[in-house]
Amino acid sequence: MITDKDVTKLKKTFVTKNEFKKEMKDAFEKNTGIIVKEITTVIKMVGEINQKLDKNKKETDDVLDDHERRLDKVEDKVFSQA
């Protein structure tokens, strides 16, 4: 049979439901600020990458437009003589 002494030892060894809830709440409150900071950092990094990709896309589009203009000139010269 389990005595009060055994229950006391068990309480020292194992956390109770209420203690567990309190510890989880404390840990969540403690780490929420850190999590928010890290998420904000990730959002900033994604924004920076997006800006670089937009810049790269614009440069690529400009090069493509230049090549298309040059091809149009070549086509005009080649097909105008035919």
N, CA and C of each residue as an Amber inpcrd file, in Angstrom:
protein
   246
   0.8290000  -1.1720000   0.0000000   0.0000000   0.0000000   0.0000000
   0.8850000   1.2510000   0.0000000   0.4140000   2.2880000  -0.6730000
   1.1870000   3.5280000  -0.7910000   0.9100000   4.3970000   0.4330000
   1.9840000   4.8290000   1.0360000   1.8570000   5.6670000   2.2260000
   2.0340000   7.1320000   1.8410000   1.7930000   8.0090000   2.7920000
   1.9920000   9.4470000   2.5780000   3.4590000   9.7480000   2.2980000
   4.3310000   8.9850000   2.9020000   5.7630000   9.1540000   2.6850000
   6.1140000   8.8240000   1.2330000   5.4880000   7.7710000   0.7010000
   5.7060000   7.3980000  -0.6990000   5.1890000   8.4920000  -1.6420000
   4.0380000   9.0450000  -1.3040000   3.4640000  10.1200000  -2.1240000
   4.3830000  11.3310000  -2.1060000   4.9530000  11.6450000  -0.9790000
   5.8800000  12.7750000  -0.8750000   7.1080000  12.5460000  -1.7500000
   7.6430000  11.3230000  -1.7230000   8.7900000  11.0010000  -2.5700000
   8.4270000  11.1080000  -4.0450000   7.2510000  10.6280000  -4.4040000
   6.8070000  10.6980000  -5.8030000   6.6540000  12.1450000  -6.2620000
   6.1200000  12.9920000  -5.3900000   5.9570000  14.4050000  -5.7470000
   7.3010000  15.0860000  -5.9590000   8.3190000  14.6520000  -5.2140000
   9.6610000  15.2060000  -5.4000000  10.2650000  14.7260000  -6.7150000
   9.9510000  13.5100000  -7.1000000  10.5280000  12.9130000  -8.3040000
   9.7990000  13.3460000  -9.5710000   8.4730000  13.3560000  -9.5230000
   7.6730000  13.6600000 -10.7080000   6.9450000  14.9820000 -10.5410000
   6.8300000  15.6800000 -11.6320000   6.1300000  16.9600000 -11.6160000
   4.6210000  16.7070000 -11.6500000   3.8830000  17.5460000 -10.9300000
   2.4250000  17.4110000 -10.9490000   1.8660000  18.1280000 -12.1770000
   0.6130000  17.8690000 -12.4500000  -0.0440000  18.4820000 -13.6160000
  -0.0100000  20.0070000 -13.5060000  -0.3140000  20.5380000 -12.3510000
  -0.3360000  21.9980000 -12.1700000   1.0680000  22.5920000 -12.2850000
   2.0500000  21.8960000 -11.7350000   3.4330000  22.3710000 -11.8510000
   3.8800000  22.3570000 -13.3050000   3.4950000  21.3010000 -14.0140000
   3.8470000  21.2040000 -15.4320000   3.2210000  22.3490000 -16.2240000
   1.9430000  22.6310000 -15.9790000   1.2700000  23.7400000 -16.6680000
   1.9700000  25.0590000 -16.3710000   2.3360000  25.2670000 -15.1060000
   2.9960000  26.5130000 -14.7340000   4.3620000  26.6240000 -15.4290000
   5.1190000  25.5340000 -15.4510000   6.4210000  25.5490000 -16.1050000
   6.2910000  25.8130000 -17.6070000   5.3010000  25.2150000 -18.2310000
   5.0840000  25.4260000 -19.6670000   4.6790000  26.8680000 -19.9450000
   3.8220000  27.4060000 -19.0940000   3.3960000  28.8000000 -19.2550000
   4.5920000  29.7430000 -19.0990000   5.4050000  29.4980000 -18.0800000
   6.5890000  30.3340000 -17.8500000   7.5620000  30.2390000 -19.0260000
   7.7860000  29.0170000 -19.5110000   8.7030000  28.8310000 -20.6430000
   8.1680000  29.5270000 -21.8910000   6.8620000  29.4230000 -22.1240000
   6.2630000  30.0710000 -23.2900000   6.4150000  31.5880000 -23.1950000
   6.1170000  32.1350000 -22.0180000   6.2300000  33.5860000 -21.8430000
   7.6820000  34.0430000 -21.9960000   8.6080000  33.2460000 -21.5010000
  10.0220000  33.5950000 -21.5810000  10.5100000  33.5560000 -23.0310000
  10.0850000  32.5760000 -23.7880000  10.6050000  32.3730000 -25.1390000
   9.8070000  33.0750000 -26.2320000   8.6580000  33.6110000 -25.9190000
   7.8430000  34.2860000 -26.9240000   8.6070000  35.4510000 -27.5510000
   9.2710000  36.2370000 -26.7480000  10.0450000  37.3710000 -27.2620000
  11.1430000  36.9180000 -28.2050000  11.8120000  35.8320000 -27.8490000
  12.8860000  35.3060000 -28.6920000  12.3180000  34.8140000 -30.0210000
  11.1990000  34.1080000 -29.9450000  10.5800000  33.5770000 -31.1670000
  10.1470000  34.7190000 -32.0840000   9.5300000  35.7340000 -31.5250000
   9.0880000  36.8850000 -32.3220000  10.2900000  37.5670000 -32.9710000
  11.3690000  37.7100000 -32.2310000  12.5820000  38.3410000 -32.7700000
  13.1340000  37.5310000 -33.9390000  13.1870000  36.2160000 -33.7880000
  13.7060000  35.3570000 -34.8540000  12.8070000  35.3890000 -36.0860000
  11.5060000  35.3890000 -35.8850000  10.5760000  35.4630000 -37.0140000
  10.7370000  36.7880000 -37.7360000  10.9070000  37.8640000 -36.9810000
  11.1290000  39.1790000 -37.5910000  12.4120000  39.1810000 -38.4140000
  13.4530000  38.5430000 -37.9030000  14.7190000  38.4490000 -38.6380000
  14.5180000  37.6980000 -39.9480000  13.7820000  36.5990000 -39.8960000
  13.5200000  35.8110000 -41.1090000  12.7280000  36.6410000 -42.1170000
  11.7330000  37.3830000 -41.6610000  10.9320000  38.2190000 -42.5580000
  11.8150000  39.2760000 -43.2310000  12.7210000  39.8780000 -42.4700000
  13.6360000  40.8670000 -43.0470000  14.5390000  40.2270000 -44.0930000
  15.0350000  39.0230000 -43.7860000  15.9090000  38.3330000 -44.7380000
  15.1590000  38.0040000 -46.0260000  13.9280000  37.5520000 -45.8990000
  13.1220000  37.2440000 -47.0860000  12.8880000  38.5180000 -47.8950000
  12.6350000  39.6300000 -47.2190000  12.4530000  40.9040000 -47.9110000
  13.6950000  41.3270000 -48.6740000  14.8580000  41.1420000 -48.0570000
  16.1120000  41.5000000 -48.7210000  16.3500000  40.6150000 -49.9440000
  16.0860000  39.3360000 -49.8020000  16.2440000  38.4120000 -50.9340000
  15.2800000  38.7860000 -52.0470000  14.0660000  39.1420000 -51.6880000
  13.0700000  39.5370000 -52.6830000  13.5250000  40.7820000 -53.4410000
  14.1060000  41.7400000 -52.7420000  14.6080000  42.9480000 -53.4000000
  15.7350000  42.6060000 -54.3730000  16.6230000  41.7140000 -53.9620000
  17.7190000  41.3100000 -54.8480000  17.1820000  40.5960000 -56.0820000
  16.1890000  39.7490000 -55.8870000  15.5940000  39.0340000 -57.0180000
  14.8930000  40.0040000 -57.9700000  14.1960000  40.9910000 -57.4050000
  13.5460000  41.9970000 -58.2540000  14.5740000  42.7690000 -59.0700000
  15.6780000  43.1450000 -58.4330000  16.7370000  43.8730000 -59.1360000
  17.3280000  43.0040000 -60.2420000  17.5890000  41.7440000 -59.9250000
  18.1450000  40.8150000 -60.9080000  17.1760000  40.6080000 -62.0710000
  15.8940000  40.5060000 -61.7670000  14.8790000  40.3380000 -62.8160000
  14.8420000  41.5580000 -63.7260000  14.9290000  42.7530000 -63.1350000
  14.9090000  43.9710000 -63.9430000  16.1260000  44.0100000 -64.8720000
  17.2930000  43.6670000 -64.3280000  18.5100000  43.6700000 -65.1480000
  18.3950000  42.6450000 -66.2780000  17.8630000  41.4820000 -65.9730000
  17.6830000  40.4430000 -66.9870000  16.6840000  40.8880000 -68.0470000
  15.6130000  41.5180000 -67.6100000  14.6210000  42.0260000 -68.5660000
  15.2390000  43.0850000 -69.4760000  16.0740000  43.9520000 -68.9140000
  16.7280000  44.9870000 -69.7140000  17.6410000  44.3650000 -70.7730000
  18.4020000  43.3440000 -70.3750000  19.2870000  42.6630000 -71.3260000
  18.4570000  41.9810000 -72.4080000  17.3840000  41.3440000 -72.0080000
  16.5110000  40.6650000 -72.9700000  15.9020000  41.6710000 -73.9570000
  15.4610000  42.8040000 -73.4550000  14.9160000  43.8400000 -74.3460000
  15.9680000  44.3210000 -75.3390000  17.1950000  44.5010000 -74.8630000
  18.2760000  44.9230000 -75.7430000  18.5180000  43.8810000 -76.8360000
  18.5380000  42.6190000 -76.4680000  18.7560000  41.5580000 -77.4560000
  17.6100000  41.4890000 -78.4620000  16.3950000  41.6890000 -77.9700000
  15.2470000  41.6750000 -78.8890000  15.3390000  42.8230000 -79.9000000
  15.7560000  44.0060000 -79.4420000  15.9190000  45.1500000 -80.3520000
  16.9820000  44.8400000 -81.4020000  18.0820000  44.2530000 -80.9550000
  19.1490000  43.9200000 -81.8940000  18.6750000  42.8840000 -82.9150000
  17.9460000  41.8800000 -82.4460000  17.4290000  40.8670000 -83.3720000
  16.4460000  41.4730000 -84.3740000  15.6270000  42.3850000 -83.8950000
  14.6960000  43.0530000 -84.8070000  15.4520000  43.7970000 -85.9040000
  16.5480000  44.4620000 -85.5420000  17.3560000  45.1750000 -86.5450000
  17.9500000  44.2000000 -87.5610000  18.4750000  43.0780000 -87.0580000
  19.0600000  42.0780000 -87.9570000  17.9820000  41.5090000 -88.8780000
  16.8220000  41.1920000 -88.3240000  15.7250000  40.6570000 -89.1360000
  15.2980000  41.6560000 -90.2030000  15.2260000  42.9380000 -89.8160000
  14.8380000  43.9550000 -90.7780000  15.8450000  44.0140000 -91.9470000
  17.1310000  43.9370000 -91.6190000  18.1500000  43.9820000 -92.6650000
  18.1100000  42.7240000 -93.5280000  17.9730000  41.5590000 -92.9100000
  18.0160000  40.2990000 -93.6630000  16.7630000  40.1430000 -94.5200000
  15.6210000  40.3930000 -93.9630000  14.3910000  40.1220000 -94.6930000
  13.9900000  41.2690000 -95.6110000  14.5490000  42.4400000 -95.4180000
  14.2350000  43.5320000 -96.3250000  14.9500000  43.3250000 -97.6710000
  16.0870000  42.6060000 -97.6570000  16.8310000  42.3410000 -98.8910000
  16.2630000  41.1630000 -99.6460000  15.4920000  40.3390000 -99.0250000
  14.9980000  39.1300000 -99.6840000  13.8730000  39.3940000-100.6300000
